[in-house]
Amino acid sequence: MTKTGFIRMAALALFCLAAAVASPSQTFTTIVTFNDFNGNSPFGPLVQSTNGNLYGTTSEGTLKGGGTVFEMTPSGQMPLRYDFCSLANCDDGRQPYAPVMQMANGSFVGVTTEGGNGSFCTQANTCGTLFEITTAGELTTLYNFCSQPNCTDGYFPATLPVEADGNFYGAMGLVGGANSDGIIYEIAADGTFSTLYTFCSQANCADGSNPGGLLRGSNGNFFGSTAFFGKNGLGTIFEITPSGQLTTLHNFTGINGDAGGAISVQASNGNYYGTALNLNNGAGEIFELTQTGKFAILYSFCACISQTQFSDPGGLIQASDGNFYGIAGEGGANFNGGIYKMTPGGKVTTYLNFPECNTESSCPSGFAPGGLMQATDGNFYGVMNAGGLLNCFGLAGCGTIYKVTTGLPPFVTLNPNYGTVGSEVKILGDGLTGTTSVTFNGTPATFTVVSDAYIRATVPTGAATGTIVVTTSSGTLNSKGSFQVVQ
């Protein structure tokens, strides 16, 4: 394993206020402008840490040119940053094209698509790594891809694996050897790599090929999708157990235009929501998959370039008000995309139009939006992959980070949002110092206040599925969604 120190430095970020007021409680503000020295081409979504700050990655930038992992305060300051390619031959990896996640031990885990020192790595394979980085600054390579002959363990990991019981489960679309249709893999806590499932292992590739990222469901299984093949040749949605038993839940049909979709979120009602390509117009659509396997298209976006409608939707989140929000890359009042809102019943409206952007002369707020997240202060945070400082080393901008003031009240978020009696839950929020009680659907729980932004709580005996309520010296904070008690 390789270790390097975290580079401590103040942000070189440029700050500017970008206009676009949608309502008295809804304001768009650019809080970071990347300039290549502090990163280039940020990837979303950002993730909130137990210290209250946000963490993310950029795929390019810095003097070393390998991309970064950065820490950002809600106001846009960057107290810490790690620059990839800090080791000879980029043995620590380079070009992270996915976000990071925080582990139970407080460290962050992510993937790089290139670099590393896998035994069978070649420049053509671009290899990649699974890494861990602590909040204090130490980076450790947990696994080098292309460590097996013919790169049968995969290369160019572009999606973040998920963690369960200290092990990592992920999907790989690029695999060497005889079968290159993708795999589901497990990397154990000791670094042992196992292939759990190989796609196109069923007749006529009925199980699909080229899987995307995984989502862990409340039942402990993993959910994902494939881009190609399946019964109709248009991709699938699948469920796979930690032991590798795969079940196809839906074959995209193309009848309503749907193809190659991806699950974004399991909502508080237990159902799954995501976006898919619409073959009829190429503009995209939102779907729902119930726990019983019923699939439905809830909304189809417009293919027109319109000031009243969006197209090119990204993934969804469910916010603290119970509604769903997502980004759109095109259309809207300024033809620069924006944020759409969908009620649980499937009604879609424009929530916010991104500011005007001319990619050749002026685009201070950025364009090409990435993933959206809601922090426990109630506000939305997101990234723009390009724009901001135009002519950024010959590029159309190095990207930005923005904040949307929503007017929604603060809340607490849970990690995980399900568990058995006696298991530990991380509760993240703001102003948690002085907390006097934590209840699981009304049942008191034992807890420890670790910091003003972090509480550890134990699921109490007698707890039932429902809202977690944290009582502080200044009031009460409800959980975003329900906590599900698993038997």
Sequence and secondary structure as in RCSB ss.txt:
>XXXX:A:sequence
MTKTGFIRMAALALFCLAAAVASPSQTFTTIVTFNDFNGNSPFGPLVQSTNGNLYGTTSEGTLKGGGTVFEMTPS
GQMPLRYDFCSLANCDDGRQPYAPVMQMANGSFVGVTTEGGNGSFCTQANTCGTLFEITTAGELTTLYNFCSQPN
CTDGYFPATLPVEADGNFYGAMGLVGGANSDGIIYEIAADGTFSTLYTFCSQANCADGSNPGGLLRGSNGNFFGS
TAFFGKNGLGTIFEITPSGQLTTLHNFTGINGDAGGAISVQASNGNYYGTALNLNNGAGEIFELTQTGKFAILYS
FCACISQTQFSDPGGLIQASDGNFYGIAGEGGANFNGGIYKMTPGGKVTTYLNFPECNTESSCPSGFAPGGLMQA
TDGNFYGVMNAGGLLNCFGLAGCGTIYKVTTGLPPFVTLNPNYGTVGSEVKILGDGLTGTTSVTFNGTPATFTVV
SDAYIRATVPTGAATGTIVVTTSSGTLNSKGSFQVVQ
>XXXX:A:secstr
  EE  EE     B      EEETTEEEEEEEE  SSS EEEEEEEEE TTS EEEEEEE STT S EEEEE TT
S   EEEES  SGGGTT B   S  EE TTS EEEEESB    TT  TTT   EEEEE TTS EEEEEESS SGG
GTT S   S  EEETTEEEEEES   SS  S EEEEE TT  EEEEEETT SGGGTT EEE   EE TTS EEEE
EEEBSTTSB EEEEE TT  EEEEEE  STTSEEEEEEEEE TTS EEEEEEETTTSS EEEEE TT  EEEEEE
   S  SS EEEEEEEEE TTS EEEEEEEESTTSS EEEEE TT  EEEEEE    BTTTB TT EEEEEEEE 
TTS EEEEEEE SSSSBTTBS   EEEEEE      BEEESSEE TT EEEEE SS TT  EEEETTEE  EEEE
ETTEEEEE  TT  SB EEEEETTEEEEBSS BEE  
